[in-house]
Amino acid sequence: MAVTKIYILDVWRLLSTYTGTQNPIFIWIAALGTVLMLNYMLAVVRYYSMRSSRRTGQLPPKYPALLPFLGNTIPMAWDLGGFLFRATWVSYQFMNLCYQGKLTSTRISLLGSEIYIFQDRETIEKIMKHPSLASPMSIIIVTLRFLFGMPETGLVAYRADDSGPLAKPFPGSSPNLAPEDRIGHLLHQSFNRAFNGPGLGPTTQRFRKALRSNVEAMVIFNNSKDWVQVDDFFEVFGKMTIAALTQSVYGRLLLQLHPDIVDDLWAYDDALPWLARGIPRFLMPGPYRNRDTVRSKLRDWYMHARQDFRESQVDPDGDGDPVWGSRLVRDMQQVLHDERRTHDDNAMSSHDLALLWASSFNAVSAATLAVFHIYRDLSLLARLRTELAAHFDPPSSFEQADPKLLLKLPLLSAVYAETLRLYVKVFFMASSPHDNVGLGKWRLPRGATAVVSSGISHMDKGFWNDGGGKHPLDEFWADRFLIDPADPSSGPLRSNKIRSAGNRGGDRSGKPYFSTEGLDGLWIPYGGGPSICPGRFLAKNAVFFTCALLVTEFDIEPLNDSFEIDPWSRCANMTIRFDTTIGDILSTSLYPSGDLFKSRQAIDNALVSFWLGQKNTKGMDNQHPPDFLRGKEIAAVNAKSLKEEWADKMEGEKEKKLHITMGYAEGWIGADTDASSG
């Protein structure tokens, strides 16, 4: 005891000497700071020591944190993406270790718990293929409760299921769980049947028909030749596409009863990041009101649908109907609500809100961002129109063709893949509730949560091809996923990587072809493994059709090359500030040859605006520019012959113009914790 007292007194004298004060508060603060710094320095040494180990089956090293209990909570809450990148991308050397410029894996602390972040490609591949790993039910419960407002009465069924989503229950799961109580497997099977199996074709056809109808019904696209101004490109076409997707899954009755539900969903999507951050209702009631509004309208729809539905209303394909919309929704109502009674209307409204959001917003974001990049590059627009014209005659005939034919277009496929690589940032989570899982060098303990960020993998400089530095990974490059047999440096992978898998097959004609082979663990916009997003094929069909429809129906010219995304919000909507001298810009669609006319006058860089021209078959009236352009100094940029060929195919069509400003949504919602939510 005496030795201890002497030691404490010595430390007290030492701190008093260096702080220059006898005030005990300052001395204790200095003591606490010293302890924290020493603890942090020891954590850094342990971190790099563990990383240098070559043993297999070890836990990933724990990322250093200054505050023991809080751990990495504060930097994660402030800048989640930036923190995870810093924690997994080692861009410096420590004691001559060879981790400079390589993605790795780490373990982070969060309010006393630990999360395992795996970003090295070899481990990601093992996670995606491991049969015992699936989305942790605990994360699904948190998502349903806090993001979609599911009450405890509905969550009981999820809490009781530890058997996993696959047909065979996980080893060690509860033996008392009856097959009909395996809600994880029920939802997994139902979503796959609806979006991957026999329901995909009918749902896709309903979407295509609804989107085409919505385009034709847009009031702003009238028969006048006047210019019309609207606020936001993303909102106009985004809501139009969301309505089509909603109708394809949930039918016409919901939109007939509540035509403003798309606006409500839009407001809810804007509020979702705040719900994900756990802001309580009393501090920020708006997001909760938005969510309650949508759920209330869904419950009203249930009442009418149960009264109005008749089996005779089901389409000949056995899937669609105008009341419930699809077999998926009918089955969920019958099984969850009527038969098993695990979900009352309150719980069902949360379930359907989750499905409504997941089946629409990410696909719409991807489609709109792809359209931005297509029209940003006139040569890319011309190449896509030529590609469509080469496969469909006339080009608009793709609307009636087999959807699979559209998915085979190599350039459009490359645009789609590059858009997802650049913008989709999904957190794919996996867990093994009953067993430890070996992942090569690393090990995931039983019940622990593994996290993989697609956004980080999509920027892995060690593997992705950047065209010799000409096309950085943080920029859009439409040809990144095209392999030219005559160019060994082409394709998505760097030329110094083995690309035998990526070069297998291809186009025997010698033309460039699209490929994602060899990208396991690198291109993962939909997650992977048993919990891979079940709606990925419907989303792909929606993006392809939307892009093809706009490319064939509209000419769009962006007036700004860039936009910014607010990390604290879903969207980066641009505010309207439009100069009345609209004659400064003339759309590419004025002349069928695609010639671009632009005033040399300055364009306000604060705007992101588009000129659109809608085409129909009522003749041609484009011999003279509008009156407001007469007397203006304009410069013509002649288009290539490819665009002239396109014009020949579209001859006889009339064009109208629309002036709009554009806002964008990030490809991933920060709250999307489960890849299976789509």
C-alpha positions in Angstrom: 0.0 0.0 0.0 2.9 2.4 0.9 4.5 1.8 -2.5 1.2 2.6 -4.2 0.9 5.9 -2.3 4.5 6.9 -3.1 3.9 6.1 -6.8 0.7 8.2 -6.9 2.4 11.1 -5.2 5.3 11.0 -7.7 2.9 11.1 -10.6 1.1 14.0 -9.0 4.4 15.9 -8.6 5.4 15.1 -12.2 2.1 16.4 -13.6 2.2 19.5 -11.3 5.6 20.3 -12.6 4.7 20.0 -16.3 1.3 21.7 -16.1 2.6 24.5 -14.0 -0.4 24.4 -11.7 -1.5 22.8 -8.4 -5.2 22.9 -9.5 -6.4 19.3 -9.1 -8.9 19.6 -12.0 -6.3 20.6 -14.5 -4.0 17.9 -13.2 -6.6 15.2 -13.5 -7.5 16.4 -17.0 -3.8 16.2 -17.9 -3.6 12.7 -16.3 -6.6 11.5 -18.3 -5.2 12.9 -21.5 -1.9 11.3 -20.9 -3.5 7.9 -20.3 -5.7 8.2 -23.4 -2.7 9.1 -25.6 -0.6 6.3 -24.2 -3.5 3.9 -24.7 -4.0 5.1 -28.3 -0.2 4.7 -29.1 -0.3 1.2 -27.8 -3.4 0.5 -29.9 -1.6 1.8 -33.0 1.4 -0.5 -32.3 -0.9 -3.5 -31.8 -2.8 -2.6 -35.0 0.3 -2.7 -37.2 1.8 -5.7 -35.4 -1.3 -7.8 -36.0 -1.5 -6.6 -39.6 2.1 -7.8 -40.3 1.2 -11.3 -39.1 1.0 -14.0 -41.8 -1.1 -16.4 -39.7 -4.5 -17.5 -41.1 -7.7 -17.6 -39.3 -6.9 -14.5 -37.1 -9.2 -11.7 -36.2 -8.7 -8.5 -38.3 -6.7 -5.9 -36.4 -8.7 -3.5 -34.3 -8.6 0.0 -35.7 -7.1 2.5 -33.1 -9.5 4.7 -31.2 -8.8 7.5 -28.8 -11.8 6.9 -26.5 -12.2 3.3 -25.3 -16.0 3.0 -25.1 -17.0 5.4 -27.8 -14.4 3.9 -30.1 -14.9 4.9 -33.7 -18.5 6.1 -33.2 -17.9 9.9 -33.7 -15.9 9.7 -37.0 -18.3 7.1 -38.3 -21.4 9.2 -37.6 -19.8 12.3 -39.1 -18.4 10.8 -42.3 -19.2 7.1 -42.6 -17.8 6.6 -46.1 -14.7 8.6 -45.5 -13.9 6.8 -42.3 -14.3 3.3 -43.7 -12.1 4.2 -46.6 -9.4 5.5 -44.2 -9.8 2.4 -42.1 -9.4 -0.1 -44.9 -7.2 1.6 -47.5 -3.7 1.8 -46.2 -2.0 4.5 -48.1 1.1 4.8 -46.0 3.9 2.6 -44.7 4.6 1.7 -41.1 7.9 0.0 -40.2 8.4 -1.1 -43.8 5.1 -3.1 -44.0 3.9 -3.8 -47.5 0.3 -2.5 -47.2 0.7 0.8 -49.0 -2.0 1.3 -51.6 -3.9 -1.9 -50.9 -7.4 -2.5 -49.5 -7.4 -4.6 -46.3 -9.8 -5.6 -43.5 -10.1 -4.2 -40.0 -12.2 -4.3 -36.9 -13.8 -1.2 -35.5 -15.4 -0.4 -32.2 -18.8 1.2 -31.9 -20.3 2.0 -28.4 -18.7 -1.1 -26.9 -19.5 -3.5 -29.7 -17.3 -4.5 -32.7 -18.0 -4.6 -36.4 -15.8 -6.4 -38.9 -15.0 -4.5 -42.1 -13.7 -6.7 -44.9 -12.5 -5.0 -48.0 -9.6 -7.1 -49.4 -10.9 -8.8 -52.5 -9.9 -12.3 -51.5 -12.0 -12.1 -48.3 -14.9 -10.6 -50.1 -15.0 -13.5 -52.6 -15.0 -15.9 -49.7 -17.9 -14.1 -47.9 -20.0 -14.1 -51.1 -19.6 -17.8 -51.5 -19.8 -19.0 -47.9 -23.1 -21.0 -47.4 -23.3 -20.1 -43.7 -23.3 -16.3 -44.1 -26.5 -14.3 -44.7 -27.9 -11.0 -43.7 -28.1 -10.9 -39.9 -31.7 -11.0 -38.7 -30.7 -8.4 -36.0 -29.9 -5.8 -38.8 -33.2 -6.6 -40.6 -35.1 -6.0 -37.4 -33.4 -2.7 -36.8 -34.0 -1.6 -40.3 -37.7 -2.5 -40.2 -38.2 -0.9 -36.8 -36.3 2.4 -37.2 -36.5 3.0 -41.0 -39.9 1.7 -41.8 -41.7 1.9 -38.4 -42.7 -1.7 -37.9 -44.3 -2.2 -34.5 -43.2 -4.8 -32.1 -46.2 -7.0 -32.9 -44.8 -7.5 -36.4 -41.2 -7.9 -35.3 -42.0 -10.9 -33.0 -41.9 -13.3 -36.0 -38.5 -12.0 -37.1 -37.0 -12.2 -33.6 -38.0 -15.9 -33.4 -36.3 -16.9 -36.7 -32.6 -17.8 -36.5 -32.7 -20.4 -39.3 -31.5 -18.2 -42.2 -33.0 -17.5 -45.6 -32.0 -20.7 -47.4 -34.2 -23.8 -47.9 -32.1 -25.7 -45.4 -32.0 -24.1 -41.9 -28.6 -23.1 -40.5 -27.0 -25.8 -38.4 -27.6 -25.1 -34.7 -30.8 -23.0 -35.3 -33.8 -23.5 -33.1 -35.2 -27.0 -33.4 -38.6 -25.8 -32.3 -39.1 -23.4 -35.2 -41.8 -24.8 -37.5 -41.2 -24.5 -41.3 -44.1 -22.1 -41.6 -42.5 -19.8 -39.0 -39.3 -19.4 -41.0 -40.1 -15.8 -42.2 -36.6 -15.2 -43.5 -36.9 -18.1 -45.9 -40.5 -17.2 -46.8 -39.5 -13.7 -47.8 -36.4 -14.8 -49.6 -38.3 -17.4 -51.6 -41.1 -15.0 -52.4 -38.9 -12.2 -53.6 -36.8 -14.5 -55.7 -39.9 -16.0 -57.4 -41.3 -12.5 -58.0 -38.2 -10.8 -59.2 -35.9 -13.6 -60.5 -38.3 -16.3 -61.4 -41.7 -16.5 -63.2 -42.8 -13.1 -61.9 -40.0 -11.1 -63.5 -41.2 -11.2 -67.1 -44.8 -10.1 -66.3 -43.6 -7.4 -63.9 -41.2 -6.1 -66.4 -43.9 -5.9 -69.1 -46.2 -4.0 -66.8 -43.5 -1.6 -66.0 -42.7 -0.9 -69.6 -46.3 -0.4 -70.4 -46.9 1.9 -67.5 -43.8 4.0 -68.1 -44.7 4.5 -71.8 -48.2 5.5 -70.7 -46.8 7.9 -68.2 -44.5 9.5 -70.8 -47.4 10.0 -73.1 -49.7 11.4 -70.4 -47.3 14.0 -69.1 -49.1 17.3 -69.3 -46.0 19.3 -69.9 -45.4 17.5 -73.1 -48.2 19.1 -75.0 -48.7 19.8 -78.7 -47.7 23.4 -78.5 -44.3 24.6 -79.7 -43.8 26.8 -76.7 -41.0 26.3 -74.3 -42.0 25.0 -70.9 -40.0 25.3 -67.7 -40.1 22.9 -64.8 -38.0 22.7 -61.7 -36.1 19.4 -61.6 -35.3 16.8 -64.1 -34.7 14.1 -61.6 -38.1 14.8 -59.9 -40.0 14.9 -63.2 -38.7 11.7 -64.6 -38.0 10.1 -61.3 -41.6 10.4 -60.1 -42.8 9.2 -63.5 -40.6 6.1 -63.3 -41.4 5.5 -59.6 -45.1 5.6 -60.4 -44.6 3.0 -63.2 -42.6 0.7 -60.9 -45.2 1.1 -58.1 -48.0 0.2 -60.5 -46.1 -2.8 -61.8 -45.8 -4.3 -58.3 -48.8 -2.8 -56.4 -51.3 -2.3 -59.2 -53.5 0.6 -60.4 -55.9 0.8 -57.4 -53.3 2.2 -55.0 -52.5 5.0 -57.4 -56.1 5.7 -58.1 -57.0 5.9 -54.4 -53.9 8.0 -53.6 -52.4 9.6 -56.7 -50.2 11.7 -54.4 -48.5 8.7 -52.8 -45.6 9.0 -55.2 -45.0 12.6 -53.8 -45.3 11.1 -50.3 -42.7 8.5 -51.1 -40.5 11.2 -52.5 -40.7 13.1 -49.3 -40.1 10.0 -47.3 -37.0 9.2 -49.3 -35.6 12.6 -48.6 -36.2 12.1 -44.9 -34.8 8.5 -44.8 -31.2 9.5 -44.0 -32.4 11.3 -40.9 -34.3 8.2 -39.7 -31.2 6.1 -40.4 -29.2 8.4 -38.1 -31.6 7.8 -35.3 -32.8 11.4 -34.8 -35.7 11.1 -32.3 -39.2 12.1 -33.3 -39.4 15.0 -30.8 -36.3 16.6 -32.3 -37.2 16.1 -35.9 -40.9 15.1 -36.3 -41.0 15.8 -40.1 -39.4 12.5 -41.3 -41.8 10.5 -39.0 -44.8 12.4 -40.3 -43.8 11.6 -43.9 -43.4 7.9 -43.0 -46.8 7.8 -41.1 -48.5 9.4 -44.1 -47.4 6.7 -46.5 -48.3 3.9 -44.1 -51.7 5.4 -43.5 -52.5 5.4 -47.2 -51.3 1.9 -47.5 -53.7 0.8 -44.8 -56.6 2.6 -46.5 -55.7 0.8 -49.7 -55.8 -2.6 -47.9 -59.4 -1.9 -46.9 -60.5 -1.2 -50.4 -58.4 -4.0 -52.0 -59.9 -6.6 -49.7 -63.4 -5.5 -50.8 -62.7 -5.1 -54.5 -60.4 -8.0 -55.4 -61.8 -10.9 -57.5 -59.8 -13.9 -58.7 -61.2 -13.3 -62.2 -59.2 -10.0 -62.3 -55.8 -11.8 -62.4 -54.1 -11.4 -65.7 -53.7 -14.4 -68.0 -50.1 -14.7 -67.0 -51.2 -15.5 -63.5 -49.2 -12.7 -61.9 -50.6 -9.2 -62.3 -54.0 -7.8 -61.3 -55.3 -4.2 -61.0 -56.1 -4.4 -57.3 -53.2 -6.0 -55.5 -50.8 -5.5 -58.4 -48.9 -8.8 -58.4 -48.8 -12.3 -57.1 -46.1 -11.3 -54.7 -48.3 -8.8 -52.9 -51.4 -11.1 -53.0 -49.3 -13.9 -51.4 -47.8 -11.6 -48.7 -51.3 -10.5 -47.7 -52.6 -14.0 -47.6 -49.7 -15.6 -45.8 -48.6 -12.9 -43.4 -51.9 -11.2 -42.6 -54.7 -13.8 -43.3 -53.2 -17.2 -42.5 -50.4 -16.8 -40.0 -51.6 -13.5 -38.6 -48.1 -12.4 -37.8 -48.6 -9.0 -39.4 -51.6 -6.8 -38.7 -52.3 -3.8 -40.9 -49.8 -1.7 -39.0 -47.0 -4.2 -39.6 -48.0 -4.9 -43.2 -47.8 -1.1 -44.0 -44.2 -1.1 -42.8 -43.5 -4.2 -44.8 -45.0 -2.7 -47.9 -43.3 0.6 -47.4 -40.0 -1.2 -47.3 -40.8 -3.0 -50.6 -42.2 0.1 -52.3 -39.0 2.0 -51.5 -36.6 -0.8 -52.3 -38.2 -1.7 -55.6 -38.1 1.9 -56.9 -35.7 4.5 -55.7 -32.3 2.9 -56.3 -33.3 1.8 -59.8 -34.6 5.3 -60.5 -31.4 6.9 -59.2 -29.3 4.7 -61.4 -31.4 5.4 -64.5 -31.3 9.1 -64.1 -27.6 9.3 -63.4 -27.0 7.1 -66.5 -29.1 9.5 -68.5 -27.1 12.5 -67.3 -23.8 10.9 -68.5 -25.3 9.8 -71.8 -26.5 13.3 -72.7 -23.4 14.9 -71.3 -21.3 13.2 -74.1 -22.7 13.8 -77.6 -20.5 11.1 -79.0 -21.8 8.5 -76.5 -25.4 9.6 -77.3 -24.7 9.1 -81.0 -23.1 5.6 -80.4 -26.0 4.5 -78.3 -28.6 5.6 -80.8 -26.6 3.8 -83.5 -26.5 0.7 -81.4 -30.3 0.8 -80.9 -30.8 1.4 -84.6 -28.6 -1.5 -85.5 -30.6 -3.9 -83.4 -34.1 -2.5 -83.7 -35.8 -1.2 -86.9 -37.3 1.3 -86.3 -35.3 2.1 -83.1 -38.5 2.5 -81.1 -39.5 -1.1 -81.7 -37.4 -2.2 -78.7 -40.5 -1.4 -76.6 -42.3 -4.4 -78.0 -39.3 -6.7 -78.3 -38.1 -9.3 -75.8 -36.5 -7.4 -72.9 -33.6 -9.8 -73.0 -32.6 -8.4 -76.4 -32.2 -4.9 -74.9 -30.0 -6.3 -72.2 -27.6 -7.7 -74.8 -26.5 -4.3 -76.2 -22.9 -4.0 -75.2 -22.5 -0.2 -75.0 -25.8 0.3 -73.0 -24.7 -2.5 -70.7 -21.4 -0.8 -70.2 -23.1 2.5 -69.3 -25.3 0.6 -66.8 -22.4 -1.2 -65.2 -20.2 2.0 -65.0 -23.1 4.0 -63.4 -23.5 1.3 -60.7 -19.8 1.2 -60.1 -19.5 4.9 -59.7 -22.6 5.7 -57.7 -24.0 2.6 -55.9 -22.6 2.4 -52.4 -24.2 -0.5 -50.7 -23.3 -1.8 -47.2 -23.6 -5.6 -47.6 -23.8 -7.2 -44.1 -23.5 -10.9 -43.3 -23.3 -13.0 -40.2 -23.2 -16.6 -39.0 -25.4 -16.9 -35.9 -24.2 -20.3 -34.8 -20.7 -21.0 -36.0 -17.3 -19.3 -36.4 -16.5 -18.7 -40.1 -13.0 -19.0 -41.6 -12.3 -16.6 -44.4 -8.7 -17.4 -45.3 -6.4 -15.0 -43.5 -9.3 -13.7 -41.4 -11.9 -15.2 -39.1 -15.5 -14.0 -38.4 -16.6 -15.0 -34.9 -20.1 -16.5 -34.3 -22.8 -13.8 -34.2 -20.4 -11.1 -35.3 -21.4 -8.8 -38.2 -19.3 -8.6 -41.3 -19.6 -5.5 -43.4 -18.5 -5.0 -47.0 -18.8 -1.5 -48.7 -19.3 -1.8 -52.5 -18.4 1.9 -52.8 -14.8 1.1 -51.5 -14.4 -2.0 -53.7 -15.6 0.0 -56.7 -12.7 2.4 -56.2 -10.0 -0.2 -55.7 -7.0 1.3 -57.6 -5.1 -2.0 -57.5 -7.5 -3.8 -59.9 -9.7 -1.3 -61.8 -8.6 -0.1 -65.2 -8.2 3.7 -65.4 -7.0 3.8 -69.0 -3.4 4.6 -68.0 -4.6 7.5 -65.8 -6.8 9.1 -68.5 -10.0 7.9 -66.8 -9.7 8.1 -63.0 -12.0 5.8 -61.0 -13.9 8.7 -59.6 -15.0 9.8 -63.1 -17.5 8.2 -65.5 -16.0 6.3 -68.4 -18.6 4.5 -70.5 -16.1 2.2 -72.1 -14.6 0.9 -68.9 -16.5 -2.4 -69.1 -15.9 -2.9 -72.9 -13.2 -5.4 -74.0 -11.7 -4.7 -77.4 -10.0 -7.9 -78.6 -7.6 -5.7 -80.5 -6.6 -3.7 -77.5 -5.0 -5.6 -74.6 -5.3 -2.6 -72.3 -9.1 -2.4 -72.6 -11.6 -3.9 -70.2 -12.5 -3.3 -66.6 -9.3 -4.8 -65.1 -5.9 -3.2 -65.2 -3.7 -4.6 -68.0 -1.2 -6.0 -65.5 -3.8 -8.3 -63.9 -4.8 -11.7 -65.2 -7.8 -11.3 -67.4 -8.3 -14.7 -68.8 -11.7 -15.0 -67.2 -12.7 -11.7 -68.6 -11.6 -12.5 -72.1 -13.3 -15.9 -72.2 -15.9 -16.0 -75.0 -16.6 -12.5 -76.2 -17.6 -11.4 -79.6 -16.1 -13.6 -82.3 -16.6 -10.8 -84.8 -13.8 -8.9 -83.3 -16.0 -6.1 -82.1 -15.7 -4.7 -78.5 -17.9 -6.6 -76.1 -19.3 -6.1 -72.6 -18.0 -8.2 -69.7 -18.1 -8.4 -65.9 -16.2 -11.7 -65.8 -13.3 -11.7 -63.5 -14.8 -9.0 -61.3 -15.8 -11.2 -58.4 -15.4 -9.2 -55.2 -14.8 -6.0 -57.1 -18.1 -5.1 -58.8 -20.8 -5.8 -56.2 -23.5 -3.2 -56.5 -26.2 -5.7 -55.4 -24.2 -7.4 -52.7 -23.7 -11.1 -53.0 -24.2 -14.6 -51.5 -27.6 -15.8 -50.2 -28.6 -12.2 -49.5 -27.8 -10.7 -52.9 -30.5 -8.2 -53.8 -33.5 -10.2 -55.2 -34.7 -7.2 -57.2 -31.5 -6.7 -59.2 -33.0 -8.1 -62.4 -36.1 -5.9 -62.2 -33.9 -2.9 -61.5 -31.7 -3.7 -64.4 -34.7 -4.0 -66.8 -36.0 -0.7 -65.5 -32.7 1.1 -66.0 -32.2 -0.3 -69.5 -35.7 0.5 -70.6 -35.8 4.0 -69.2 -32.4 4.9 -70.8 -33.5 3.4 -74.1 -36.8 5.2 -74.0 -35.3 8.6 -73.3 -32.5 8.1 -75.9 -35.1 7.4 -78.6 -37.7 9.9 -77.5 -35.8 12.9 -76.3 -32.8 15.1 -77.0 -31.3 16.5 -73.8 -28.5 18.9 -73.4 -26.9 19.4 -69.9 -25.6 22.9 -69.4 -23.3 22.0 -66.5 -20.8 19.2 -66.4 -21.1 18.4 -62.8 -23.2 18.3 -59.7 -22.6 17.8 -56.0 -24.2 15.3 -53.7 -24.9 16.3 -50.1 -23.6 13.5 -47.8 -26.3 14.4 -45.2 -29.1 14.1 -47.7 -30.4 11.6 -50.2 -30.6 14.1 -53.0 -28.6 17.0 -54.3 -31.4 19.0 -55.8 -30.4 22.0 -57.8 -32.4 25.2 -57.2 -34.0 27.0 -60.1 -32.4 30.3 -61.1 -33.2 30.8 -64.7 -32.3 33.8 -66.9 -35.2 35.1 -69.0 -32.9 35.2 -72.0 -33.6 31.6 -72.8 -32.5 32.1 -76.4 -29.0 31.7 -75.3 -29.2 28.0 -75.9 -30.7 25.9 -78.6 -31.4 22.2 -78.2 -29.7 19.5 -80.2 -33.1 18.2 -81.0 -34.0 21.2 -83.2 -32.5 19.6 -86.2 -32.7 15.9 -86.9 -29.1 15.7 -87.8 -28.3 16.4 -84.2 -26.3 19.6 -85.0 -25.7 21.4 -81.8 -26.3 25.2 -81.7 -25.0 27.2 -78.8 -24.7 30.9 -78.1 -21.3 32.1 -77.2 -22.8 34.1 -74.4 -21.9 33.0 -70.9 -24.0 30.3 -69.3 -24.7 30.5 -65.6 -22.7 27.6 -64.1 -25.0 27.5 -61.1 -27.7 25.9 -63.3 -27.9 22.3 -64.4 -30.5 22.6 -67.1 -31.7 20.4 -69.9 -33.4 21.0 -73.2 -35.6 18.2 -74.2 -37.3 17.4 -77.5 -40.2 14.9 -77.6 -40.7 13.1 -80.8 -43.9 11.8 -82.4 -45.1 10.9 -85.9 -47.0 14.0 -86.9 -44.5 15.3 -89.5 -41.5 17.6 -89.4 -41.4 21.2 -88.6 -37.7 22.2 -88.0 -36.7 24.3 -90.9 -36.2 27.5 -88.9 -35.0 28.2 -85.4 -37.4 29.8 -82.9 -38.0 33.5 -83.1 -36.0 34.2 -79.9 -32.8 32.9 -81.6 -33.0 35.2 -84.6 -30.2 37.7 -84.6 -28.2 35.8 -82.1 -24.6 34.9 -82.6 -24.5 31.1 -82.6 -21.9 28.5 -83.4 -22.7 25.2 -85.0 -21.0 22.0 -84.1 -21.5 19.5 -86.8 -22.4 16.0 -85.7 -20.8 12.9 -87.0 -22.3 10.6 -89.6 -23.6 8.3 -86.9 -26.0 10.9 -85.8 -27.0 11.6 -89.4 -27.8 7.9 -89.8 -30.0 8.1 -86.7 -31.7 11.1 -88.1 -32.6 9.2 -91.3 -34.3 6.5 -89.3 -36.2 9.1 -87.3 -37.2 11.1 -90.3 -40.8 12.3 -90.4 -41.0 12.9 -86.7 -41.9 16.2 -85.0 -40.1 17.6 -82.0 -41.1 19.8 -79.0 -38.9 21.4 -76.4 -38.9 21.5 -72.6 -36.6 23.4 -70.4 -35.9 21.9 -67.0 -33.3 22.0 -64.2 -31.8 18.8 -62.9 -31.2 17.4 -59.4 -29.8 14.0 -58.6 -29.9 11.3 -56.0 -27.0 9.4 -54.8 -27.0 5.8 -56.0 -27.1 4.4 -52.4 -29.2 5.4 -49.4 -27.0 5.7 -46.4 -29.7 3.7 -44.5 -29.6 0.7 -46.8 -28.0 -1.7 -44.4 -29.1 -4.8 -46.1 -28.3 -5.7 -49.7 -31.3 -7.9 -49.8 -33.5 -4.8 -49.4 -32.6 -4.0 -53.0 
